Amino acid sequence: MKKIIVIISLFCTVLASKAQINELVRSTPEAEGIASRYVKQFLDTLQTFKTMQIHSCIIVRHGRVIGEMYPTPWKKDYSHTLYSASKTFTAAAVGMCIGDSLFTLNDSIYKYLGEHFPEEPNDTLQGITIRDLLTMQSGLPVDTRMRTVERQWLRFYLAQKPKDMPGVLWAYDSIVTYMLSAIIQKVTGMTLMDFLRIRLFNPLHITQVAWEESPEGITCGGWGLYLQPESMAKFGQLLLRGGVWNGVSIIDREWVDEMMKAQSVTGKYGYQMWQGNYPGWAEANGAYGQYIDIIPEKDMVVVITACNYQGIPHQKLIKTILASHCQKKPVAVVQRKLYRKVNGRIVKTYQLASDQEILREAQKKYAIPTIKGSATSHKCIHNTTIHLAANVLGWQRVIIKPSINGLSLEVTDSDNKTYTLELGNRKWIESTITGLPYNPRPFLNNFSNLPQNWKVAGCYGWSNDGILNIRLCYTNWFSGADLSIRISGAAVTFTVKPTDSSKRIVTTGWVRD
């Protein structure tokens, strides 16, 4: 019967529209009790942090979107990997299973994963409960390397000697969430992904969704969920409303309340989600800047997707710029005079515009800066084959070619896949590639179940001394990188600065005609 349900659900998913954008009701900030200038100030401020590249932001108040941005070349209909923000979705599934009486919080995980335990597990190991996994208090040591080399994750993880008794030691560990996914698969007879497709994603009309699987055929649970930003906002709004969507209870209200409360010995962690910096706030938080912030006191949800190498005080910005200016009733729309300047001097009144109009125009113009430099160079290295030593992008060979857009790179990667990246000068040009995006956290089975073709937006500029500088954004993934290629005779210096790092990684290469 479960298999039939899954097949029907998958069939309905195929038939459903995959756009899923603009489904949340759009409104004006003023109608929802906050001036447009504060929404614009918040979005503007997010753009100022040099350590974070913002890919999207959605602000929801009273269930309506009052501000959003998708800085070019990112797009609202492109999905984004969520990293550990995935964990909160897994916690929702745990609550559904408990509501279905499939297990309890106090059940020993040995009851469901016993086949993966050592032959003679000790009492400490058998004492780990589902609650201990939910609160990151399994007592087992954290091993982040395991996923890169082992294929039997459950057996390897459970073979470790516990560091402490369960429920005593808090340690952030994605594998405990993976174990929750494995338990859900055991008791439901379907993967976590298929279970949530039926119970969560389809009711919220989230049809464009994917989730990475392990080598064991288990949904990763603690990472790997792949969603559009608006789908993240839908989930945040569901939690804000106590698990109710369009009048229908999707998750028990009591469980949602427990998820967002402090549940661990640290006092800052609930059930697979973080306590906010302010009373009552809660957050789903993923590496490199994936956030779903829930602010019940202001009836607000804020979603951010990004790539960073140093966090920004986003909750403080939400508090000081947005939440502190929210009113209970609609506020008046302010009209402003916009002035035109010539050589730094105001020459005349340009036009009258409301704060709402100013915000709408700003939302259209947010963009990741293109790389600086000239469209052409005195160095002619077109159609020259560059061979590269091992590098973080996994490129073996590059050929620089002239293109109708400016330049193109013909890339052959370490999997011997060859594809072309189009580059614009002072503009973004997007390409579709068959190779994989740059990935700073490689695990076995990365990209399983995810798209086979990836989008890359690129731009370039030549420096005066003949260095080719390139900026790439993997727009339906999350990452990006700045590159520079310097050729001196037959020697090549290939420098990469990934968006997720402050470091420039230099490798060598050579030219062969």
C-alpha positions as CSV (number, residue, x, y, z in Angstrom):
1,M,0.0,0.0,0.0
2,K,2.8,2.4,0.9
3,K,4.5,1.7,-2.5
4,I,1.2,2.6,-4.2
5,I,1.0,5.9,-2.3
6,V,4.5,6.8,-3.2
7,I,3.8,6.0,-6.9
8,I,0.7,8.1,-6.9
9,S,2.5,10.9,-5.1
10,L,5.3,10.9,-7.6
11,F,2.9,10.9,-10.5
12,C,1.1,13.9,-9.1
13,T,4.4,15.6,-8.7
14,V,5.2,15.2,-12.4
15,L,1.9,16.6,-13.4
16,A,2.1,19.6,-11.1
17,S,3.6,22.9,-12.1
18,K,7.3,23.1,-11.3
19,A,7.5,26.9,-11.2
20,Q,6.3,27.3,-7.6
21,I,7.3,31.0,-7.6
22,N,5.0,33.8,-6.6
23,E,2.6,31.4,-4.9
24,L,2.8,33.2,-1.6
25,V,0.6,36.2,-1.6
26,R,2.6,39.4,-2.3
27,S,1.7,42.6,-0.4
28,T,3.3,46.0,0.3
29,P,5.2,46.6,3.5
30,E,3.0,49.4,4.5
31,A,-0.2,47.3,4.3
32,E,1.5,44.8,6.7
33,G,2.6,47.4,9.1
34,I,6.2,48.5,8.2
35,A,7.5,51.2,6.0
36,S,9.1,50.2,2.7
37,R,12.2,52.2,3.5
38,Y,13.1,49.7,6.3
39,V,12.7,46.8,4.0
40,K,15.0,48.4,1.4
41,Q,17.5,49.3,4.2
42,F,17.6,45.7,5.3
43,L,18.1,44.4,1.7
44,D,20.7,47.1,1.0
45,T,22.6,46.2,4.2
46,L,22.8,42.5,3.3
47,Q,24.6,43.6,0.1
48,T,27.4,45.4,2.0
49,F,29.1,42.4,3.7
50,K,32.2,41.5,1.7
51,T,32.3,38.1,3.4
52,M,28.9,37.0,2.2
53,Q,27.4,36.8,-1.3
54,I,23.7,37.0,-1.0
55,H,21.7,34.8,-3.4
56,S,18.2,35.5,-2.2
57,C,16.2,37.0,0.6
58,I,12.4,36.8,1.2
59,I,10.6,38.7,4.0
60,V,7.2,37.5,5.0
61,R,4.8,39.3,7.4
62,H,1.3,38.2,8.2
63,G,1.7,35.4,5.7
64,R,2.5,37.8,2.8
65,V,5.7,38.6,1.0
66,I,6.7,42.2,1.6
67,G,10.2,42.2,0.2
68,E,12.4,39.9,-1.8
69,M,15.6,40.0,-3.8
70,Y,17.5,37.6,-6.1
71,P,20.7,39.5,-7.0
72,T,21.7,38.9,-10.6
73,P,22.8,36.3,-11.8
74,W,20.8,34.3,-9.2
75,K,17.1,33.7,-10.0
76,K,14.0,33.1,-7.9
77,D,13.1,29.9,-9.7
78,Y,16.5,28.3,-9.1
79,S,16.9,25.8,-6.3
80,H,19.6,26.1,-3.7
81,T,21.3,23.5,-1.5
82,L,20.4,24.0,2.2
83,Y,23.2,22.2,4.0
84,S,22.1,21.9,7.7
85,A,18.9,23.8,7.3
86,S,17.8,20.4,6.0
87,K,17.8,19.1,9.6
88,T,14.7,21.0,10.6
89,F,12.7,19.3,7.8
90,T,13.9,15.9,9.2
91,A,12.7,17.0,12.7
92,A,9.3,17.8,11.3
93,A,9.2,14.2,9.9
94,V,10.1,12.8,13.3
95,G,7.1,14.6,14.8
96,M,4.8,13.2,12.1
97,C,6.0,9.6,12.9
98,I,5.5,10.2,16.6
99,G,2.0,11.5,15.8
100,D,1.4,8.2,13.8
101,S,2.6,6.2,16.8
102,L,5.5,4.7,14.8
103,F,7.9,5.3,17.6
104,T,8.4,7.5,20.7
105,L,11.0,10.0,21.8
106,N,12.2,7.6,24.5
107,D,12.7,4.6,22.3
108,S,16.2,3.2,22.1
109,I,17.5,3.5,18.6
110,Y,18.8,-0.1,19.0
111,K,15.2,-1.1,18.4
112,Y,15.3,0.2,14.9
113,L,19.0,0.1,13.9
114,G,20.1,-3.0,15.8
115,E,21.3,-4.7,12.6
116,H,23.9,-1.9,12.3
117,F,25.2,-2.1,15.9
118,P,28.3,-4.1,16.9
119,E,27.8,-7.7,17.8
120,E,27.9,-7.0,21.6
121,P,26.9,-3.4,22.1
122,N,27.3,-2.0,25.6
123,D,24.5,-0.5,27.6
124,T,25.7,3.0,26.9
125,L,25.3,2.5,23.1
126,Q,22.0,0.8,23.5
127,G,20.8,3.6,25.8
128,I,20.8,6.2,22.9
129,T,17.3,7.4,22.3
130,I,15.5,9.2,19.5
131,R,15.4,12.2,21.8
132,D,19.2,12.1,22.1
133,L,19.6,12.2,18.3
134,L,17.1,15.1,18.0
135,T,19.0,17.1,20.6
136,M,22.6,16.3,19.3
137,Q,23.3,14.5,22.6
138,S,24.1,10.9,21.5
139,G,27.4,10.8,23.4
140,L,29.2,9.4,20.3
141,P,32.3,11.2,18.9
142,V,31.9,13.4,15.9
143,D,33.6,12.1,12.7
144,T,33.2,14.5,9.8
145,R,35.7,12.6,7.6
146,M,33.8,9.3,7.7
147,R,31.4,10.4,4.9
148,T,34.3,10.9,2.5
149,V,35.8,7.4,2.8
150,E,33.2,5.0,4.2
151,R,30.2,3.5,2.5
152,Q,28.5,1.9,5.5
153,W,27.9,5.1,7.5
154,L,25.5,3.6,10.1
155,R,27.8,0.6,10.9
156,F,30.9,2.7,11.0
157,Y,29.4,5.4,13.2
158,L,27.9,3.0,15.7
159,A,31.1,1.1,16.0
160,Q,32.7,4.0,17.8
161,K,33.3,4.1,21.5
162,P,31.0,6.6,23.2
163,K,32.6,9.7,24.7
164,D,29.9,10.1,27.4
165,M,26.5,8.9,28.5
166,P,23.6,9.8,26.1
167,G,21.9,13.1,27.0
168,V,24.9,14.5,28.8
169,L,27.3,15.8,26.1
170,W,26.1,18.1,23.4
171,A,28.0,17.9,20.1
172,Y,26.8,19.2,16.7
173,D,26.9,16.2,14.4
174,S,25.1,15.7,11.1
175,I,25.2,11.9,11.3
176,V,22.8,11.8,14.2
177,T,20.2,13.4,11.9
178,Y,21.2,10.8,9.2
179,M,20.3,8.2,11.8
180,L,16.9,9.7,12.3
181,S,16.4,9.5,8.6
182,A,17.4,5.8,8.7
183,I,14.9,5.2,11.5
184,I,12.1,6.9,9.6
185,Q,12.9,4.7,6.5
186,K,12.8,1.6,8.7
187,V,9.4,2.4,10.3
188,T,7.6,3.8,7.2
189,G,9.1,1.6,4.5
190,M,10.0,4.6,2.4
191,T,12.8,7.1,2.3
192,L,12.5,10.3,4.3
193,M,12.3,12.1,1.0
194,D,9.3,10.1,-0.2
195,F,7.7,10.3,3.2
196,L,7.9,14.1,3.3
197,R,6.9,14.4,-0.4
198,I,3.5,12.9,0.7
199,R,3.2,14.5,4.1
200,L,4.8,17.9,3.7
201,F,6.0,18.9,0.3
202,N,2.9,18.1,-1.8
203,P,0.4,19.7,0.7
204,L,2.6,22.9,0.5
205,H,2.8,22.5,-3.3
206,I,6.6,22.1,-3.2
207,T,7.1,19.9,-6.3
208,Q,10.6,21.1,-7.3
209,V,12.5,19.3,-4.5
210,A,15.3,16.9,-4.3
211,W,17.4,15.4,-1.5
212,E,20.8,13.7,-1.7
213,E,21.1,10.0,-0.6
214,S,23.9,8.1,1.0
215,P,25.7,5.1,-0.4
216,E,23.3,3.1,1.8
217,G,20.3,4.4,-0.1
218,I,19.1,6.6,2.8
219,T,18.1,10.2,2.5
220,C,20.9,12.2,4.1
221,G,18.6,14.0,6.5
222,G,21.2,16.3,8.0
223,W,22.1,18.0,4.7
224,G,21.5,17.7,1.0
225,L,18.0,19.1,0.7
226,Y,17.6,21.2,-2.5
227,L,14.8,23.7,-2.6
228,Q,13.7,27.0,-4.1
229,P,13.9,30.0,-1.7
230,E,10.1,30.5,-1.8
231,S,9.7,26.8,-0.7
232,M,11.9,27.6,2.3
233,A,9.6,30.5,3.1
234,K,6.6,28.3,2.9
235,F,8.1,25.9,5.4
236,G,9.0,28.8,7.7
237,Q,5.5,30.1,7.5
238,L,4.1,26.6,8.3
239,L,6.2,26.6,11.5
240,L,5.2,30.1,12.4
241,R,1.5,29.0,12.1
242,G,2.1,26.0,14.4
243,G,2.1,23.4,11.6
244,V,-1.1,24.6,9.9
245,W,-1.3,25.3,6.2
246,N,-4.5,26.7,4.5
247,G,-6.5,25.6,7.5
248,V,-5.1,22.1,7.5
249,S,-2.8,20.7,10.2
250,I,0.3,19.3,8.6
251,I,2.5,19.0,11.7
252,D,1.0,18.8,15.3
253,R,1.2,22.2,16.9
254,E,2.6,20.7,20.1
255,W,5.5,19.2,18.1
256,V,6.3,22.5,16.4
257,D,6.4,24.2,19.8
258,E,8.8,21.6,21.1
259,M,11.0,21.9,18.0
260,M,11.5,25.6,18.6
261,K,12.1,25.4,22.4
262,A,15.5,24.9,24.0
263,Q,15.9,21.1,24.4
264,S,19.6,20.5,24.9
265,V,22.0,21.0,27.8
266,T,23.4,24.1,25.9
267,G,20.1,25.9,26.2
268,K,20.4,27.1,22.6
269,Y,19.3,24.0,20.6
270,G,15.8,22.6,20.1
271,Y,14.8,19.7,18.0
272,Q,17.2,20.1,15.0
273,M,16.9,23.9,15.0
274,W,18.5,26.7,16.8
275,Q,17.2,29.2,19.4
276,G,17.3,32.7,18.1
277,N,19.3,35.5,19.7
278,Y,16.0,37.0,21.0
279,P,13.3,35.4,23.1
280,G,10.9,33.3,21.1
281,W,12.9,33.4,17.9
282,A,13.9,30.2,16.2
283,E,16.1,29.4,13.2
284,A,16.9,26.6,10.7
285,N,20.5,27.3,9.9
286,G,22.7,25.8,7.2
287,A,26.4,26.2,6.4
288,Y,27.5,29.2,4.3
289,G,24.5,31.3,5.1
290,Q,21.2,29.3,4.6
291,Y,18.7,30.7,7.1
292,I,15.0,30.4,7.8
293,D,14.3,32.8,10.7
294,I,11.0,32.6,12.5
295,I,9.9,35.6,14.6
296,P,6.6,34.9,16.3
297,E,6.3,38.2,18.2
298,K,6.2,40.1,14.9
299,D,4.4,37.4,12.8
300,M,7.4,37.4,10.5
301,V,9.6,34.9,8.5
302,V,12.9,35.9,6.9
303,V,14.7,33.5,4.5
304,I,18.2,34.0,3.2
305,T,20.3,31.9,0.9
306,A,24.0,32.8,0.4
307,C,27.6,31.7,0.2
308,N,29.8,33.1,2.9
309,Y,33.1,32.4,4.7
310,Q,32.3,34.4,7.8
311,G,28.8,34.8,9.2
312,I,27.0,38.1,9.4
313,P,24.8,39.4,12.2
314,H,21.7,38.7,10.3
315,Q,19.4,38.3,13.3
316,K,20.6,41.6,14.7
317,L,19.8,43.3,11.4
318,I,16.3,41.7,11.4
319,K,15.8,42.9,14.9
320,T,17.1,46.5,14.5
321,I,16.0,47.3,11.0
322,L,12.8,45.2,10.5
323,A,11.3,43.9,13.7
324,S,11.8,47.1,15.8
325,H,9.8,49.1,13.1
326,C,6.8,46.7,12.8
327,Q,3.5,48.2,13.7
328,K,0.2,46.4,14.5
329,K,-1.7,48.3,11.9
330,P,-0.9,49.5,8.3
331,V,1.3,52.5,8.0
332,A,1.1,55.5,5.6
333,V,2.9,55.4,2.3
334,V,5.6,58.2,2.1
335,Q,6.2,60.2,-1.1
336,R,9.7,61.4,-1.8
337,K,11.4,63.7,-4.2
338,L,14.1,62.1,-6.3
339,Y,16.8,64.5,-7.5
340,R,19.0,64.3,-10.5
341,K,22.6,65.4,-10.2
342,V,25.1,66.5,-12.8
343,N,28.8,66.7,-11.8
344,G,27.8,66.4,-8.2
345,R,25.3,69.3,-8.3
346,I,21.5,69.0,-8.1
347,V,20.1,70.5,-11.3
348,K,16.3,70.0,-10.8
349,T,13.7,67.9,-9.2
350,Y,13.6,64.6,-11.2
351,Q,10.4,63.0,-10.1
352,L,8.1,62.2,-7.2
353,A,8.1,58.5,-6.1
354,S,6.7,56.6,-3.2
355,D,8.8,54.5,-0.9
356,Q,7.0,51.5,-2.4
357,E,8.1,52.4,-5.9
358,I,11.7,53.0,-4.7
359,L,11.7,49.5,-3.1
360,R,10.2,47.9,-6.2
361,E,12.9,49.4,-8.4
362,A,15.7,48.5,-6.0
363,Q,14.5,44.8,-5.9
364,K,14.9,44.6,-9.7
365,K,18.5,46.0,-9.7
366,Y,20.3,44.0,-7.0
367,A,23.2,42.3,-8.5
368,I,26.5,40.5,-7.8
369,P,29.2,42.8,-9.2
370,T,30.9,41.7,-12.4
371,I,34.7,41.4,-12.6
372,K,36.6,44.5,-13.5
373,G,38.8,44.7,-16.6
374,S,38.9,45.2,-20.4
375,A,37.1,43.1,-23.0
376,T,40.3,42.6,-24.9
377,S,44.0,42.2,-24.2
378,H,47.3,42.7,-26.0
379,K,48.1,39.1,-25.1
380,C,46.6,36.7,-27.7
381,I,46.1,33.4,-26.0
382,H,43.0,32.3,-27.9
383,N,42.7,28.7,-28.7
384,T,45.7,27.9,-26.6
385,T,45.4,24.7,-24.6
386,I,46.2,25.1,-20.9
387,H,46.9,22.0,-18.8
388,L,46.4,22.4,-15.1
389,A,47.8,20.7,-12.0
390,A,45.3,19.4,-9.5
391,N,43.1,22.3,-8.3
392,V,39.9,22.9,-6.2
393,L,37.7,23.2,-9.3
394,G,38.8,19.8,-10.6
395,W,39.7,21.2,-14.0
396,Q,42.3,19.3,-16.1
397,R,42.4,21.4,-19.2
398,V,41.1,24.8,-20.4
399,I,41.0,26.4,-23.8
400,I,40.3,30.1,-24.0
401,K,38.3,31.0,-27.1
402,P,36.7,34.1,-28.6
403,S,32.9,34.1,-28.4
404,I,30.0,36.2,-29.5
405,N,29.5,37.0,-25.8
406,G,33.1,38.0,-25.3
407,L,35.1,34.9,-24.3
408,S,34.4,31.3,-23.6
409,L,36.3,28.6,-21.7
410,E,36.3,25.0,-23.0
411,V,36.8,23.0,-19.8
412,T,37.7,19.4,-19.4
413,D,37.3,18.2,-15.8
414,S,38.7,15.4,-13.8
415,D,35.9,13.2,-14.9
416,N,36.9,13.8,-18.5
417,K,33.7,15.8,-19.1
418,T,34.1,18.6,-21.5
419,Y,31.8,21.7,-21.5
420,T,31.9,25.3,-22.4
421,L,31.5,28.3,-20.0
422,E,30.4,31.5,-21.7
423,L,31.8,34.8,-20.2
424,G,30.6,38.3,-20.7
425,N,32.5,41.5,-20.1
426,R,30.8,43.7,-17.6
427,K,27.7,41.4,-17.9
428,W,26.7,38.0,-16.8
429,I,26.3,35.2,-19.3
430,E,24.8,31.9,-18.2
431,S,25.8,28.5,-19.5
432,T,24.4,25.0,-18.8
433,I,27.1,22.4,-18.1
434,T,27.2,18.6,-17.7
435,G,30.1,18.8,-15.2
436,L,29.6,19.3,-11.4
437,P,29.7,22.6,-9.6
438,Y,32.5,23.6,-7.3
439,N,31.9,21.8,-4.0
440,P,33.8,22.6,-0.9
441,R,32.4,19.7,1.1
442,P,32.9,16.5,-0.9
443,F,31.1,13.4,0.5
444,L,30.5,10.0,-1.1
445,N,27.3,10.2,-3.2
446,N,27.4,14.0,-3.4
447,F,24.8,15.3,-6.0
448,S,22.9,12.0,-6.0
449,N,19.2,12.7,-6.9
450,L,20.1,16.3,-7.8
451,P,20.0,17.8,-11.4
452,Q,22.2,16.4,-14.0
453,N,22.8,19.8,-15.7
454,W,24.0,22.8,-13.8
455,K,23.9,26.5,-14.4
456,V,27.0,28.7,-14.4
457,A,27.0,32.4,-14.9
458,G,30.3,34.0,-15.8
459,C,32.0,37.3,-16.6
460,Y,35.6,38.3,-17.3
461,G,38.0,41.2,-17.6
462,W,41.6,41.5,-18.7
463,S,44.0,43.5,-16.5
464,N,46.6,45.8,-18.0
465,D,49.4,43.3,-17.5
466,G,47.6,40.6,-19.5
467,I,46.0,38.6,-16.7
468,L,42.6,37.1,-17.4
469,N,40.3,37.5,-14.4
470,I,37.0,35.5,-14.3
471,R,34.1,35.4,-11.9
472,L,31.8,32.3,-11.8
473,C,28.5,31.7,-10.0
474,Y,27.0,28.2,-9.9
475,T,23.5,29.7,-9.8
476,N,21.4,26.6,-9.2
477,W,23.7,25.3,-6.5
478,F,25.3,27.8,-4.1
479,S,29.0,28.3,-4.8
480,G,31.2,30.4,-6.9
481,A,34.8,31.5,-7.5
482,D,37.0,34.2,-8.7
483,L,39.8,32.9,-11.0
484,S,42.9,34.5,-12.6
485,I,45.0,33.0,-15.3
486,R,48.5,34.3,-15.9
487,I,50.6,33.0,-18.8
488,S,54.3,33.6,-19.0
489,G,55.9,31.7,-21.8
490,A,54.9,28.1,-21.4
491,A,54.2,28.5,-17.6
492,V,50.7,29.2,-16.2
493,T,49.7,30.4,-12.8
494,F,46.1,29.5,-12.0
495,T,44.6,31.2,-8.9
496,V,41.2,30.4,-7.4
497,K,39.4,32.2,-4.7
498,P,36.2,30.3,-3.8
499,T,33.3,32.4,-2.6
500,D,33.2,30.3,0.6
501,S,36.8,31.1,1.5
502,S,39.0,34.2,2.2
503,K,42.0,32.3,0.8
504,R,43.4,32.4,-2.7
505,I,44.6,28.9,-3.9
506,V,47.4,29.0,-6.4
507,T,48.2,26.1,-8.6
508,T,50.4,25.7,-11.7
509,G,49.9,24.8,-15.3
510,W,51.5,24.7,-18.7
511,V,50.7,25.7,-22.2
512,R,50.7,23.2,-25.1
513,D,49.7,24.3,-28.5
